[in-house]
């Protein structure tokens, strides 16, 4: 079964850090661009970052540049999002998603992991 | 990196057809044929419905179709069914290697 499973979310104080993980199974992970998308409670979807197949290309939305780092380990079929200097505005459900063909077609999504930034 | 503009809500009766618009600029929708549409039911992950403006992934009903004219993309749903009631989001490639989502449209099936 093709599947993505996120983990690592939780409650963190403003200024803190978290590392999200996304475990992939059922497909050739190393063949796909991967993306993180977040959704604040009651709000819409926001594209956060993506990474190409070998990890050499990484892109970020302006609001997280310099604070978040996307990475992957193809040997472990895993995607990561290191989040530093977290603010209340980063509170959201974070989804990892597979890009079908490198054209922004996110065809496989995980169930999401919740990040809450609060004092 | 402004969000794409979608109507907050649309509605239709079972069997009818509706269209959801998604308006951007020449730097995103108008400049590239990389528009996708997602359906999201409450408490669920989004589901890809359309990609590259008009393409339907395997398993998506042919009642769903996409199009684009200038800086505006559209998602059309024909033969509305109760299970189509959900949030719908558009997304497009924008310049500088980033992607931008629309604010979302809630479809009510009356």
Interface residues (C-beta under 8 A of the other chain):
Chain A: X35 X37 X44 X45 X46 X47 X50 X57 X59 X60 X61 X62 X95 X100 X103 X104 X105 X106 X107 X109 X110 X111 X112
Chain B: X1 X3 X34 X36 X38 X40 X45 X46 X47 X48 X51 X52 X55 X57 X87 X89 X91 X92 X93 X96 X97 X98 X99 X100 X101 X102 X103 X104
